[in-house]
Amino acid sequence: MISFFVCLGVLIAGYFVYGAIVTKIYGPDDRETPAVRINDGVDFVVMPKWKLFLIQLLNIAGLGPIYGALAGAQWGTSVFLWITIGTILAGGVHDFSVGFMSMRHDGVSVSELTGMYLGNVMKTIMRIFSVVLLLMVGTVFAVGPAGLISLLIGNQGTTGLFTNTTFWLVLILIYYFIATFIPIDKIIGKLYPVFGICLIVMAIGVAIGIFTHGYTIPEIQLANLHPSKTPIWPMMFVSVACGAISGFHATQSPLMARCCKSEKESHMVFYGAMVSEGIIALIWAAAGSAVYEKTGGLTTGLTEMLSNGQAACVYDICTKTMGGVGIVLAMLGVIACPITSGDTAFRSARLVIADWFKIDQKSYSKRLILCVPLLLAGAFISQLNYTVVWRYFSWSNQTLAMIALWTASMYLFKNKRNYLITVVPAVFMSAVSVTYFFCAPECLNLSVVVAYPVGIIAAVIFLGIFILSTKKRES
């Protein structure tokens, strides 16, 4: 258990120490933020810092740090290291960078930021990439809860309309439409802080339950404990995603960048929310490692439970660590949390398209022009194979994070700031993303003998392109 507490302590210290370093490098000041200067009562709305923190946490988290951490724990307690180091040096920096840059550029989306610093070709790629990713996120976070609600009601002996998955899917998509359309402070601003607190309470309850119910968290070991011996690199680094670094966060941070009263709130709102997510992920990874039996040292129990569905695994852990209270929190978590990530995904998609085509969003009619097609697209994607959509999301998610970090690196270079804080994780994530693309079953499915060197070479090439670009700009 010592490893768990050390990692927990490092995460907390990382917020205060490394988070302060990142803040100093970016240099927030007292200039007017977009929320104050542009305030349109729809997307640009000043909200209190504590509320921004909780909304940002729920925006970027949902069930991401729970599902991702449990998936990562299949490889063993080495996942603790990635969650801890990844959160501090990569995820926190990534989220802070995008949120801060967005504030400096009138709250624009990450795709527009990419165009400003990496050129028009990358801007076009990121525009398309962002919208597709957001539609996938919003849809899978509608299909999952819809299926679970119908299943739970059916288990109570009820029959008829309320056990129909399509019925609940339609209701969730209608809610998405409303949350995407109306001002951010009307539903998101009021409900999200409550659900954000619930997410934190659920994690704390699981952590306490691990100890009070006699489970033991194993110490960190670097051996691959996955039952199928799936390689740790790069599979674990992609599977954990939101628990360490996630490109989805780059699409969400501009939402809160449009609501911050001061740039100095960036440390708590962006870096702090990511550290909190890392802590939540660490707890759930510990739970997955402690609660389930191992066979021959391999994580067979956890893998078997996950094969029944991620929601079933969350439900089982909550029940074993918290009893009856855990059942209530589990239902709230596996149903409400993904829905609250899904609606902001659709909202972000609307804003990316609005920035793309320069469509003012203060007008009801102009918001409708974007909301209706997005809802229809979500309804179409919901009919596709859920598992396949999620697999492609995993890779595209980390690729978006890679591009966002290179964008931040160029921003820091242009502003004569220390860009090593973003270049190092950018190189690392470049290697992860390219390697995964070459060896993952849903991508090229090549041998790791090919994928490993290609990933490393690609990361070096990207670094060389960045260095060459900086030399050209200096000359």
Summary of the structure (lengths in Angstrom):
residues: 475
radius of gyration: 21.2
end to end distance: 53.8
largest distance: 73.6
contacts: 1826
relative contact order: 0.18
helix: 77%
strand: 0%
